[in-house]
Amino acid sequence: MNKDLLDKDVISLNSKKGLMNLLRPEQPNFKNAVRRVKYEKDMESLQASMIQMQNWVIFNNKRVIILYEGRDAAGKGGAIRRCSEHLNPRSMRIVALPKPTEIERGQWYFQRYVSQLPGPGEIVFFDRSWYNRAVVEPVNGFCTEEEYTRFMNEVSSFEDMLVNDGIILLKFYFSISKAEQKDRFERIKKDPLKVWKMSPVDEHAQDLWGEYTNYKLKMLERTDTDNSPWHIIKADRKTRARIECIEKILHAIQGRLQVDGSELSG
């Protein structure tokens, strides 16, 4: 037995989850197993709080948007799954829009996102959002300079309209290092269950790292407002990023409860 383990750590391993983590395919590692058990315990508690939060949203007919941005392979999808997996699916949606159709390209840019906004008592998770035009599109030449400039001039006003109409808008940016993105790409390519995640855009992400950084910084600087601030999540460590994201969601909603004078209960 590892001498660095505390008695409480040994006790945590003496459980179904503890033994499962201890007997994972890789070589047994007591510290990693303890860390994993703690993560799962913390996650279970936070997910229970997410259920309570959703009950409040439903009961009070609130409308909530939680959008996730970040580089390719930053862990946005995994974080959304942990946030939403135990929520009532009848009052929650995950939106991950494909590239615009010919008709959508001829419409007002925000139009296809407006059609996805939450109704009363609903939470909508955006796996990427209208901020495609702030980073991905200009970096890869999918929009003109005029379209990009117009978006940057209009997006904060668009979000002000949403917030002023009563929508709770939370914006998360998942930040990873270049080395971590490279490692994740390599693992995705080797995983037959995840290889579908790699796209032609992903293939060039490492080569265009500097350009992504430039547009990312401009986006964060210009669109981090009092009405709709950005929450930056350091995402090189997925488990920590997922925990932090849910904690920030619950903290932000708790702040709204204090303003509204209502309570969060199951």
N, C-alpha and C positions, 0 to 999 in steps of 0.2 A: 504494500500500500504506500502511496506517495506521502512522505512525511510532512509535506507542506500543506496537506489538506487539513482543514479544521473538522471538529466533530460534527458540526452542523452540515458541512459539505458531505461527509460520509452518510449522514442521515438522509440528505436529499437524494443521494444515489440509491438508497434502499426503497425504491418505488418503481412502479411500472415504467414511468417516463425516464427515470434515472437509469434503469438497467438497459432500456432501449437505446439511450444515447451512449451509454458505456460500450455497448456491443455493436456500434455502427461498423460498416464495412472496413473503414480504415483501422490502423493499429490503435488499440485502446489508449485513451488519453484521459486521465481522471479529471484534470483541470478543465479541459474542453467540455467534458460531460457535465461537470458541475455548472459551468457557464451556460451550457445549453438548457439545462433544467431550469435555472434561474430565469433565462430568457422566456421560456415557455410559460412559466408561472406568472411572470410580469405581463406577458402578452395576454394571457387568459383574463387577468384582472382588468387590463385596459380594454379588451374587447367587450367585457361585461359592462364597462362604463360607456362604451360606444352604443350599446343597446339602450341603455338608459337615456343617452343623449338623443337617439333616434325617437324614442318614445315621447320625449319633450317636443321634438320637431313635429311629430305627427299630431300630438294633442293640441299644440298651439298653432297649427297650420303655418309653420315657418317654411321658408324656402332656403335651401343651402346648396351652394356650389363649392366643391373642393377640387381645385385643379392642380395637376402635377406636371411640372416641366423639368427638363434636365437633358443632359447629353444622352445619346444612345447607350443602352446597357447601364444606365445610372440606377436602376432598381425601382422605377416608377410603378411598373405593373405589379411587382411583388408587394410593394407597400400598399397599393390600392387593395390587393387581395386581403392582406391582413386587416386593413381598416374595415372592409365591407363583408367579409366571409360569413359573419354570424348575424348580420342585419336582416331585417324583414325585407325580402326582395320586392314586395308589392309597393314599398315606399322608398325604393332606392334604385338608381340606375348607374351603370358604368358606360361612359361614352368614349369611344375610341374611333373617330371618324376616319374613313379612308381618304385618299386624295380627292379633291373636288372633281365633280363631273363637268362636262362642257357647259351645262346649264348653270351650275353653281358658280363656275368661273365668270359668268356674265352677270351675276347678282352682286348686291352689296356684300362686301366681304364677311361681315358679321352675321349675315342672314341665316346661314345654315347652323350657326351656333345658337342663335336666338330660338330656333325651333326645338333645341334640346334643353332649354332652361327648365328648372324644376317648377312643378306645380305646388300648391299648398300641401304641406306635410311631407315633402319629398326632399331627398338628398341626391344630388347628381355628382358623381366623380368623373372628372375629365382627365383621361389618359392622353396628355397633350391637349392643346386648346387653340384658341385664336392666336396664341403667342407663337404658333408656327411661323407666322409672317414676321416675327421679330428676329428669329435666328435661323431656323432650318431653311426657310424659303430664300432669303437673300444669300446665304452662304452657298446654296446649291443652284442658284440661278432660276428658281421657280417663280420669282416675282420680279417686277421692274423696280428700279430705284424710286420712281414716282409712287408706285404702290406701297413700297416699304415706308417711305416718308409720310404718306397719307395715314397709314396705319399708326405709326408712332405718334402722330399728331392727334389721332382720334381715340386711341384705346383707353386712355385714362378717363376721358369724358364718357365713353361707353360704360366703363365700370362704375363711374359715379352714378349714372342712371340706374344701374342694377342695384347698387347699394342704397341709393336714396329711395328706391321703390320698396325697400325692405328685405332684399335678398342678402343673406349672409354669404360673403365671398371670401374664401381662404385660398391663398396662392402659395404653393410650395415649389421651390427649386432644389432638385437633388444634385449635389455637386460631387463629382468624383475626379480623381487624378488621371492623367494620361496613361500611366502604367497600369492602373486598375482597370481602365476601360479596355486596354489591350488584352489583359489577362481574361477578362470576362468574354470578350469576343472569341478568344481561342477556345474557351470552355464551351461556349454556345455552339460553335462549329462542330465540336466533337460529340455533342449531345443530340441524339436523334429525336428527342422530344422537344428540343428547343431550337433546333437549327432553322426552323421557319421564321424565327425572330430576326435573322440577318437579312437585310435588304441592300439593294445597290447603294443607298445613301449611307448605310452603316459601313460598307466596304471602304468608303473614302473618309470616314470620320477622323481617323488618326492623321491622315495627310492634311486635313483641313482644320486641325486642332486650333491653330492660332486664329483663324478666321472665326471659328465658333466662339472662341474666347472674346474676341473683339465685339461681336454682336451681342453676346451674353451680357457683357459689362454695360453696354449702352442700354440694353433692355432693363436691367436691374436699376440702373441709375435714373432712367426717365420714367419708369412705371411703378416705382416704389413710393406710393402715396399714403397719406393719412387714412383715406377711405379704403384703400386696398393695398396694404403693404405685402412685401414678399417675406416668406419664411425660408431661410436658407438651411438646408439639411446636408451635413457632411456625410456622404453616403459610401465611402470606401468600405465601411463595415456595415453590411446589410442589416444585421440584427439590431444594432444600435440605431440606425437610421429609421427603421420601422417603429421602434419604441418611441423615439423622439417625435416622429410625425404624429402619432396618435396622441401623445401627451400635449403637443401644441394644438391639435384640433380641439381636444377637451378643454384646454386652458382658454382658447379663444371663445368657445361657446359659453363657458362659464362666465367670461367677461360680459357676454351679451345678456346672460341671465341676470346679472347684477344690475345692468342698465334697465332691463325690462321689469325688474322686481319680481321675477318668477323663480321657481325652484326646479332643479333637475332631480327627478325621481323615477323609479321604475314603473 
